Amino acid sequence: MPTESRPRRALLRNTQHATRNTRTLIRPLVRKLHAYVPGEQPKIKGLIKLNTNENPYPPSPKVLAAIKAAVDGRLRLYPNPTSQALREKLAKFHRCSPENVIIGNGSDELLALAVRTFVEPGATVQYFTPSYSLYPVLADSHDARKNSVRLAADFTLPRIELLRKSKAWDFDAALTFITTPNAPSGRGFPTAELEALCRLHRGVVVLDEAYVDFAEENALRLALTHPHVLVARTFSKAYSLCFQRVGYCVGPPALIAALDKLRDSYNVNGLGQLGALATLDNLVYYRKNFARIKTTRARLTRQLVELGFEVLPSQTNFLLARPPRFPAEDWLGKLRARRILVRWFANPAVRDYLRITIGTESEVNALVQAAAAILGE
């Protein structure tokens, strides 16, 4: 057997040494951290993408025109550092002051800022489960204590009396996230129940309203009437601007100013700011699309139920459905084999379900036909 050359042995030793040294450069907390896992982004063409809750309809033509018109010499310049024009327009839209609004690189940036701003390492970050799987990642990245509390069996909010009696819910938590309407269940939470819960909290409460434009009610007024409540929203889900990454928070000026201290300078790109501004000038177009999605959501719910699916009531642009006959994970593969992507979660609370984004009429028709074919095999 030939022996390894001396240079090769030296290279192997140096590589192993570098690997050991690199490991010691990374904080133990980060080495142990499990990163957020986004939905699959297809690498091949022709797949029907119903797994990441994107709006199936494009932005308004006027929004596209505004963004294209800005691709000029301005690209060499920094954008407005505070997104001031967008803050002012959102303040007018929500009937509040610009001091009540902060703009983020997607609402995810603002959720992360909330952890950094309001939570001392070791203090508690709290959320219901199943919900947005970014929350525990944000808590772990900050070395915070996590307190996750199961929703009721039907994915509604637990009764306040039960939360107080069980003492599982921490009303002194430094920061509490509540996704409303919730993901992945699609359930909408009544504003009256949210307000009753907020009134008992002594720490900051963030109501994450990423899907609120598909719901029948919202909780924005709570952020404008309570000194410890923030509402987070995004231009991604409803307004077809995922690519631009623009989100915002509304809340008391003191909390907004605190978040702003830790906000990165020039955190929102200029094209994103212009796209969001143009979106607010074209709300009639988007509201028609919301209505289309709600209509398609109702039709898809009926058709899946007729095929034997158990479908939860949804106030979002997706459904959580328990499929018949085969395990949900098998359905994930069977649908993918038919070039349709949906989302499956290993979380025990929802592993029997599929999360299905509401697509166009033709995409939903293809899904229903594929499901019928699978059942007919």
GIZISUL-V344427 format. One record per pair of residues at least 4 apart in sequence whose ideal C-beta (glycine too) atoms are under 7 Angstrom apart, sorted by sequence separation. I is the first residue (numbers start at 1). J is the second residue. D is the distance in whole Angstrom. If there is no record, write none. Layout:
I J D
I J D
//
This chain:
4 8 5
6 10 6
7 11 6
8 12 7
9 13 6
10 14 6
11 15 6
12 16 6
13 17 6
14 18 6
15 19 6
16 20 7
17 21 6
18 22 6
19 23 7
20 24 7
21 25 7
26 30 5
27 31 7
28 32 6
29 33 6
59 63 4
61 65 6
62 66 6
63 67 7
64 68 6
65 69 6
66 70 7
70 74 6
71 75 7
80 84 5
83 87 6
84 88 6
85 89 6
86 90 6
87 91 6
88 92 7
89 93 6
90 94 6
96 100 4
105 109 4
107 111 6
108 112 7
109 113 6
110 114 6
112 116 7
113 117 6
114 118 6
115 119 5
119 123 5
127 131 6
131 135 7
134 138 6
135 139 7
136 140 6
137 141 6
138 142 7
151 155 5
152 156 5
158 162 5
160 164 6
161 165 6
162 166 6
179 183 6
189 193 6
191 195 6
192 196 7
193 197 7
194 198 6
195 199 6
197 201 7
201 205 5
211 215 7
220 224 7
221 225 6
222 226 5
235 239 4
251 255 5
252 256 7
253 257 6
254 258 7
255 259 7
256 260 6
259 263 6
263 267 6
268 272 5
270 274 6
271 275 6
272 276 6
273 277 6
274 278 6
275 279 6
276 280 7
278 282 6
282 286 7
283 287 6
284 288 7
285 289 7
286 290 6
287 291 7
288 292 7
289 293 6
290 294 6
291 295 6
292 296 6
293 297 6
294 298 7
295 299 7
296 300 6
297 301 6
298 302 7
299 303 6
300 304 6
301 305 6
302 306 6
303 307 7
305 309 6
314 318 7
326 330 4
328 332 7
330 334 6
331 335 6
332 336 6
333 337 6
336 340 7
347 351 6
359 363 3
360 364 7
361 365 6
362 366 6
363 367 7
364 368 6
365 369 6
366 370 6
367 371 6
368 372 6
369 373 6
370 374 6
371 375 6
372 376 6
4 9 5
26 31 5
42 47 4
59 64 6
80 85 7
82 87 7
91 96 5
104 109 4
139 144 4
151 156 7
152 157 7
158 163 5
163 168 7
181 186 6
182 187 5
189 194 6
236 241 6
241 246 6
251 256 6
268 273 6
304 309 4
314 319 5
323 328 6
326 331 6
335 340 4
336 341 6
345 350 5
346 351 6
359 364 5
91 97 6
104 110 4
119 125 6
151 157 7
152 158 5
163 169 4
181 187 6
212 218 5
223 229 5
235 241 4
236 242 4
305 311 6
345 351 6
42 49 6
91 98 5
139 146 5
151 158 7
181 188 4
182 189 7
198 205 5
222 229 5
223 230 6
249 256 7
279 286 7
304 311 5
335 342 6
102 110 7
127 135 4
180 188 7
181 189 7
223 231 4
311 319 6
312 320 5
323 331 5
91 100 6
180 189 4
209 218 6
235 244 7
88 98 5
91 101 5
115 125 6
125 135 7
136 146 6
209 219 7
249 259 7
301 311 5
311 321 5
332 342 6
344 354 6
40 51 6
87 98 4
90 101 5
220 231 5
235 246 4
310 321 7
343 354 7
356 367 7
39 51 5
136 148 7
207 219 5
219 231 6
235 247 7
309 321 5
310 322 4
332 344 4
342 354 5
343 355 4
39 52 4
125 138 7
194 207 6
234 247 4
309 322 7
342 355 7
87 101 5
125 139 4
180 194 6
233 247 6
309 323 6
342 356 5
207 222 7
232 247 7
233 248 6
309 324 6
329 344 6
87 103 6
178 194 7
308 324 4
328 344 6
86 103 6
232 249 5
297 314 6
304 321 6
231 249 7
301 319 6
125 144 5
129 148 4
149 168 5
230 249 5
231 250 5
300 319 6
83 103 4
124 144 7
129 149 7
149 169 5
231 251 7
121 142 6
122 143 7
123 144 6
124 145 5
125 146 6
126 147 4
127 148 6
128 149 6
129 150 6
212 233 7
230 251 4
121 143 4
122 144 7
123 145 7
129 151 7
207 229 7
209 231 6
229 251 6
246 268 6
297 319 7
332 354 7
111 134 7
115 138 5
119 142 6
121 144 6
122 145 6
124 147 5
128 151 5
147 170 5
205 228 6
209 232 6
210 233 7
328 351 7
331 354 6
115 139 7
198 222 6
204 228 5
205 229 5
206 230 5
207 231 5
208 232 5
209 233 5
210 234 5
214 238 7
293 317 5
328 352 5
119 144 5
176 201 6
194 219 5
203 228 7
213 238 4
227 252 5
230 255 6
328 353 6
108 134 6
112 138 6
116 142 7
147 173 6
191 217 5
204 230 7
206 232 6
211 237 6
224 250 7
246 272 5
328 354 5
340 366 7
111 138 6
115 142 5
155 182 7
176 203 6
178 205 7
180 207 6
188 215 5
195 222 6
201 228 7
210 237 5
223 250 5
244 271 6
245 272 6
340 367 6
175 203 6
180 208 7
183 211 7
188 216 7
191 219 5
194 222 7
198 226 6
223 251 5
244 272 4
115 144 7
171 200 5
174 203 5
175 204 5
176 205 5
177 206 5
178 207 5
179 208 4
180 209 6
155 185 4
171 201 5
172 202 5
173 203 5
174 204 7
178 208 7
181 211 5
220 250 6
246 276 5
320 350 7
322 352 5
340 370 6
156 187 6
171 202 6
172 203 6
175 206 7
177 208 6
181 212 7
198 229 5
244 275 5
322 353 5
323 354 6
155 187 5
157 189 5
321 353 6
338 370 4
320 353 5
321 354 6
181 215 5
241 275 5
241 276 7
320 355 5
321 356 6
335 370 6
157 193 5
160 196 6
160 197 6
318 355 6
319 356 5
241 279 7
318 356 6
180 219 6
318 357 5
239 279 5
317 357 6
318 358 6
334 374 5
235 276 5
317 358 5
135 177 5
126 170 6
235 279 6
124 170 6
126 173 4
132 179 5
239 286 6
131 179 5
238 286 7
124 173 4
125 174 7
126 175 7
127 176 7
124 174 6
125 175 5
126 176 4
127 177 4
128 178 7
325 375 6
123 174 4
131 182 6
132 183 6
204 255 7
131 183 7
238 290 7
120 174 7
130 184 6
119 174 5
130 185 7
118 174 6
119 175 5
118 175 5
300 358 7
115 175 6
114 175 6
297 358 5
296 358 5
300 364 5
307 371 6
293 358 5
296 361 6
303 368 5
307 372 6
296 364 6
307 375 6
132 208 7
214 290 6
213 290 6
214 293 6
214 294 6
237 317 6
118 204 5
114 204 7
114 206 6
111 206 7
36 133 6
36 134 5
216 315 6
215 315 4
36 137 5
214 315 6
35 137 6
214 316 5
34 137 7
107 210 6
214 317 5
211 316 4
211 317 6
33 140 5
33 141 6
29 143 6
114 230 7
111 232 6
110 232 6
100 224 7
107 232 5
187 312 7
94 220 6
107 233 6
186 312 6
187 313 7
107 234 4
185 312 6
188 315 3
96 224 6
106 234 6
186 314 3
187 315 7
186 315 6
106 236 7
186 316 5
186 318 6
183 316 7
186 319 6
181 315 4
186 320 5
181 316 5
185 320 5
184 320 6
110 247 6
109 247 7
106 245 4
110 249 5
105 245 5
106 246 7
107 247 3
106 247 5
117 258 5
117 259 5
103 246 7
104 247 5
104 248 6
103 248 5
114 259 7
117 262 6
102 248 6
113 259 5
116 262 5
101 248 6
102 249 5
101 250 6
110 259 7
113 262 6
100 250 6
113 263 6
100 251 6
100 253 6
96 250 7
99 253 4
102 256 5
101 256 7
94 250 6
100 256 6
99 256 6
102 259 5
155 312 6
90 248 6
102 260 6
109 267 7
102 263 7
184 345 6
105 267 5
104 267 7
105 268 6
104 268 7
103 268 5
184 350 6
184 355 5
59 240 4
55 237 7
58 240 6
59 241 6
55 238 6
57 240 6
53 237 6
81 265 5
55 240 4
81 266 5
83 268 5
79 266 6
86 273 5
93 280 6
54 242 6
78 266 5
89 277 6
79 268 7
79 269 6
83 273 5
86 276 5
79 270 3
86 277 6
89 280 5
85 277 6
80 273 7
79 273 6
74 270 7
150 349 7
70 270 7
70 271 6
67 271 5
70 274 5
67 274 6
66 274 6
67 275 5
66 275 7
63 275 6
66 278 4
63 278 4
62 278 6
63 279 5
130 347 5
63 282 6
130 349 5
62 282 5
129 349 7
130 350 5
60 282 4
60 285 4
60 286 7
57 289 5
55 289 7
55 317 7
53 317 6
53 318 5
50 340 6
51 341 4
48 339 6
50 341 6
51 342 5
47 339 5
48 340 5
49 341 5
50 342 5
51 343 4
46 339 6
48 341 7
47 341 6
42 341 6
40 341 6
54 357 7
56 359 5
39 343 6
53 357 5
56 360 5
52 357 7
50 356 5
51 357 6
50 357 4
56 363 7
50 359 5
48 359 7
50 363 7
48 363 5
50 367 7
48 366 6
//
